[in-house]
Amino acid sequence: MLLALEGIAGAGKSTLRDRLLATAHAEGIPLSHIGQFSWLSHSATRTLIRLRAGKAGDEQEAIEAAAQDLALHSRFNIATALTAGPVLADRLTLSTACLLALLHRQPVDAYVELLAERTQARPQLTVLLTTEPGICHDRITQRATERRFSEQPEAAARLADLYNEAADAWTKATGLPVLRHPCTTHADLEALVIACMEDLRSADGPTPPNKEASP
């Protein structure tokens, strides 16, 4: 099973990732994790680094770089990791689609549909953390790292909207579920862990699209 965590910076992805890894390992589930990009192509990497820095550049070049990197990620990283057990992706397709849409000021749907064509990189479950942008900003300001352009309040608010639009487009294009829930309180975190672990324990069980985690 491939499970993807999505959401704006400060939404709680790292906290949820660490809890899921610890819980899964305690139960003997060999859950591993990967990042958003493969970094296996020099040309695609250069373009993706520019995008992450907020430099839009040529849209077609950006799309090709994202698609090429996802193809490599799917073939050499994701497929290999899945042979050893379930895999947790800290950001994946939706994050890339939202970054493209934010920088090129285009609807996110087309980017989602394009990247969803890489069927081997499709998560069986995507978790979208819908934590309020203001809360995310407060968390980010406590970090020692330098702020990225996407972490600025205006960009983060726009990204939050794009993520919700991307989630709708993802389920429409793939039929795969997106679990939407904030990660604001301890109760939120526990609900998310419980919901994700249920899917990890029974990876072949059906999951309704756009389901909500129980509080």
C-alpha positions in Angstrom: 0.0 0.0 0.0 1.1 3.5 -0.8 -0.2 6.2 1.5 0.4 9.9 0.8 0.3 12.8 3.3 -0.6 16.2 1.7 -1.2 19.7 3.0 0.5 23.1 3.4 3.6 23.6 5.5 2.8 23.5 9.2 -0.3 21.4 8.7 1.1 18.5 10.8 2.4 16.1 8.1 5.7 15.4 9.9 4.0 14.8 13.2 1.6 12.4 11.7 4.3 10.7 9.6 6.4 10.1 12.7 3.4 8.7 14.7 2.4 6.4 11.9 5.9 5.1 11.4 6.3 4.4 15.2 2.8 2.8 15.5 3.3 0.6 12.4 6.7 -0.6 13.5 5.4 -1.3 17.0 2.8 -3.6 15.4 5.4 -5.3 13.1 4.2 -3.5 10.0 7.3 -2.7 7.9 6.2 0.8 6.9 8.8 3.0 5.2 8.7 6.5 3.9 9.8 8.5 0.9 9.8 12.2 -0.1 8.0 14.1 -2.8 10.6 13.9 -5.6 13.1 11.3 -6.9 15.9 13.7 -7.7 17.2 11.1 -10.2 17.3 13.4 -13.3 19.7 16.3 -13.4 17.6 18.4 -15.8 14.4 17.7 -13.9 16.0 18.4 -10.6 17.3 21.8 -11.7 13.7 22.7 -12.8 12.1 21.4 -9.6 14.6 23.3 -7.4 13.7 26.5 -9.3 10.0 25.8 -8.8 10.4 25.1 -5.1 12.2 28.5 -4.9 9.1 30.2 -6.4 10.5 30.7 -9.9 7.8 29.7 -12.4 9.9 29.7 -15.6 8.4 28.0 -18.6 5.2 26.1 -17.9 5.8 23.3 -20.3 9.3 22.7 -19.0 8.0 22.6 -15.5 5.3 20.1 -16.4 7.8 17.9 -18.2 10.2 18.0 -15.3 7.4 17.0 -12.8 6.2 14.2 -15.0 9.7 12.9 -15.7 10.6 13.0 -12.0 7.4 11.2 -11.0 8.0 8.5 -13.5 11.5 7.9 -12.2 10.2 8.1 -8.6 7.6 5.5 -9.4 9.9 3.1 -11.2 13.0 3.2 -9.0 12.0 4.4 -5.6 8.3 3.7 -4.9 8.1 0.3 -6.7 11.3 -0.9 -5.0 10.1 0.3 -1.5 6.7 -1.4 -2.0 8.4 -4.8 -2.4 9.4 -4.6 1.3 6.1 -3.4 2.7 3.7 -0.4 2.7 5.1 3.0 1.9 4.3 6.5 3.4 4.9 9.4 1.1 5.6 12.8 2.7 4.0 14.9 0.0 3.5 13.4 -3.5 1.4 14.1 -6.6 -1.1 16.6 -5.1 1.7 18.8 -3.7 3.4 18.9 -7.1 0.2 19.7 -8.9 -0.6 22.5 -6.4 2.9 24.0 -6.7 2.5 24.1 -10.5 -0.9 25.7 -10.2 0.3 28.3 -7.7 3.3 29.4 -9.8 1.6 29.4 -13.2 -1.7 30.7 -12.0 -3.7 27.9 -13.7 -6.5 25.6 -12.5 -5.0 22.6 -10.7 -7.2 20.0 -12.3 -5.2 19.6 -15.5 -2.0 19.1 -13.5 -3.6 16.5 -11.3 -5.0 14.6 -14.3 -1.6 14.7 -16.0 0.4 13.4 -13.0 -2.3 10.8 -12.2 -1.5 9.1 -15.5 1.5 7.6 -13.6 -0.6 4.8 -12.2 2.2 3.1 -10.3 2.6 6.3 -8.3 -1.0 6.5 -7.3 -1.5 6.2 -3.5 -4.3 3.9 -2.4 -5.1 6.5 0.2 -4.3 10.2 0.3 -4.5 12.1 3.6 -5.1 15.8 3.1 -4.4 17.8 6.3 -6.8 20.7 6.3 -5.3 22.6 9.3 -6.2 26.3 9.2 -3.5 28.4 7.4 -3.3 30.7 10.4 -2.4 27.9 12.7 0.1 26.6 10.2 1.7 30.0 10.0 2.0 30.2 13.8 3.8 26.8 13.8 6.1 27.8 11.0 7.3 31.0 12.7 8.6 28.9 15.6 11.0 27.0 13.2 14.6 27.9 12.9 14.7 27.3 9.1 14.4 30.0 6.5 10.9 30.6 5.2 10.1 29.4 1.7 7.9 31.5 -0.6 5.1 28.9 -0.3 5.1 29.4 3.5 4.2 33.1 3.3 0.6 33.8 4.5 -0.9 34.8 1.1 0.7 31.9 -0.8 -0.2 29.4 2.0 -3.8 30.5 1.9 -4.0 30.1 -1.8 -2.3 26.7 -1.6 -4.9 25.5 1.0 -7.6 26.2 -1.5 -5.6 24.5 -4.3 -5.2 21.4 -2.2 -8.9 21.0 -1.7 -9.5 21.5 -5.4 -6.7 19.0 -6.2 -8.3 16.5 -3.9 -11.6 16.7 -5.8 -9.8 16.4 -9.1 -7.8 13.4 -7.9 -10.8 11.4 -6.8 -12.6 12.4 -10.0 -9.7 11.3 -12.2 -8.7 8.1 -10.3 -11.6 7.0 -8.1 -9.2 6.8 -5.2 -10.0 8.2 -1.7 -8.9 11.3 0.0 -9.2 11.6 3.7 -9.6 15.2 4.7 -9.1 16.2 8.3 -7.2 19.0 10.3 -4.3 18.1 12.5 -4.8 20.9 15.1 -5.3 19.0 18.4 -4.1 15.8 20.0 -7.6 14.4 19.3 -7.2 15.2 15.6 -3.8 13.4 15.5 -5.2 10.4 17.2 -8.2 10.2 14.8 -5.9 10.4 11.8 -3.6 7.7 13.2 -6.5 5.4 13.9 -7.9 5.9 10.4 -4.6 5.4 8.6 -3.7 2.4 10.6 -7.0 0.8 9.8 -6.1 1.1 6.1 -2.6 -0.1 6.6 -3.8 -3.2 8.5 -6.3 -4.1 5.7 -4.8 -2.5 2.6 -7.0 -4.5 0.3 -10.2 -3.3 1.9 -12.4 -0.7 0.2 -12.2 2.9 1.3 -14.9 5.5 0.4 -13.8 8.5 -1.6 -13.3 11.8 0.3 -14.0 10.1 3.6 -13.6 12.0 6.9 -11.7 10.7 9.9 -13.8 10.1 13.0 -13.1 12.4 15.9 
